[in-house]
């Protein structure tokens, strides 16, 4: 055989030698903006221009290819304004040819070829064809395709089988159309699992016909803080649920995009909404649907009647959701009620169970057995490992990576959803215009650098890691624009790590501007936090200030103005700190060529601003439970956001240059304290207050240092106000500590907005 091949090669070479040499076709090397990056990509000669005469071709009778062809037709119509005809027959020159082919190996795998004659997409099933069509759509919406699709040979399949996103619809409710909008974007990122968090302490969102009070009672709660703006008044309940038909609509919409919907029905904890509707399911105590974030202590009891209820719920859940997996929660189940329940303790004794954690394991195992009898699999948060669970149970690791390591090494399948990195309610920058959320910043690069297979999982067990997902817990994501800001573009970073076999952060950044254009075309407003410009100013003497500009990633070019006008791509480029006279208004934008990667950021710099810090610019004295929380009421037409540790109301302004006697003006507000902290409440810092409303103490150097002044909060009269005080004469550089005395909660607490020295 080798001799025949050599003879054929020699014959071919001789034939080539007898022909005049043709110049080799050039290979386009323009970088391609594909996210996620394919597993294998090679550039080949040629371009293919999609024009009005281009056809989308499928083989006769290839129904899978024909279905994907119709989807691709719609995407290209939207992107290019052309409606390409779909024809049956082998694709020839000038066509986009989709066909199923058994020789393409791998689940969700496909091949894609582009040359001067056309496009060919092959896969062994419809899902692979779909992902090949997504890649073609990305090529067609890439600025590099202005002169035609570049020649490529792509062989692609995903790194992980579970590539997911979790949306919490319990704390805040989203419409079906908003969820479908999210599913569209998941598909274009090649994500395939939508984990739908439907029940929690703050609301039950799925219609269960057998138990109508779950939507009559448990789907409504008292509005929380800024939710009053959503409901139209503090006396109007915050309500919402999905009918079974609406949920089936979401399932069908997702399936068209090759996304599986995995429902989550929380148990045994996070059950307060259900227990509010049916008190017999709990410990006998009457509950309202919770309006507090955090860990509420209402649990399902362990009576047979409660399991009858839960099995009835699961029967209807399984009717709506055909997914293999049913998520049962299992996290943050405070055991207080079980510890004090005579019936639960008696049940434990009869089962020979010695503690409440093992009792939760028994509870989850019983539910797991029920699901197995219906050919479904249980998945739960990593707390389910604290008790004995079925061997078939899959663990979703959220408390860092320890749960994943323990589960995988024990032979359980694992999905990585590790907090804080993959939790999208954590903010992505320290910019003052970020939305409410948790201020322990998780940047775009943090998400990209997260590897779903942590050290500690033995190589033999690494195959148990099914994949990863981002989670959108919605305490602070009250509106659809806020969900978008939290998810995009961090969803793209996770999608690439879950799909692509290798990581390339710098390449990802270079491909992101084109992705931003796709987002905007789809009506998505992504966060620009990775590229937004921070403007810092410091006194320079002689009525001047030194201005320093920076962005989180350092990608692109920062351009700025000092006359208050918005920068353009022709404005001066920032290369080093510069001086401006006082007063000046500096505006800055990060550009990539002529494309603005960020919105303009502006700062008016004058003698007052150099002596002012807002709560985001102040350091918190501790990191017990920091949040950026929004005012429920408008102040000067906006709802300000305050950074605060809700367990320790104390802030520090570091490195203040003092050279005499200063006045101080501190803006404060009093906000609702809607946090259920369970045992963590014991860690709340309480400081002795003189008056009923407490005081602000300003201390020097440390929070135990000399007291410089005390300002009574009673002057604020319970609402937003600016309070004045006098600092004694000081020289040199000092830290200033601002302490609110008293104890945060139980219903209200004080926050600082900004501090102005003068």
Secondary structure, DSSP 8 states (H G I E B T S, - for coil): -HHHHHHHHHHHHHHHHTS---------------SS--SEEEEEEEEE---TT-EEEE-TT-HHHHHHHHHHHHHHHHHHS----EEES---TTEEEEEE-TTS-STT-EEEEE-SSEEEEEESSHHHHHHHHHHHHHHHTSGGGTTSEEEEEEEE--S-SEEEEEEE-SSS---HHHHHHHHHHHHHTT--EEEEE-EETTEE-B--TT-THHHHTTTEE---TTHHHHHTSTTS-EE--B-HHHHHHHHHHHHHTT-EEEEEEEESSS-HHHHHH-GGGTTS--------EE---------HHHHHHHHHHHHHHHHH---SEEEEE--S---HHHHT-HHHHHHHHHHT--SHHHHHHHHHHHHHHHHHHTT-EEEEEGGGGGS---TT-EEEE-STTHHHHHHHHTT--EEE--TTTTBTTB-S---TT--SBB-S---HHHHHH--SS-TTS-GGGGGGEEEEEEEE--TT--SHHHHHHHHTTHHHHHHHHHH-SS--HHHHHHHHHHHHHHHHHTT-----TTT-EEEEEEEEETTEEEEEEEESS--SEEEEESBSS---TTSEE--S-EEEESSEEEEEEEEETTEESS--EEEEESTTGGGEEETTTSEES--SSEEEEE-SS-BTTB--EEEEETT--EEEEEEEEEEEEEEEEEEEEEEE--EE-GGGGGG--EE--SSTT-EEEEEESSTTS-EEEEEEGGGGTTS-EEEEEEEEEEEEEEEEEEEE-EE--SSEEEEEEEEEE-
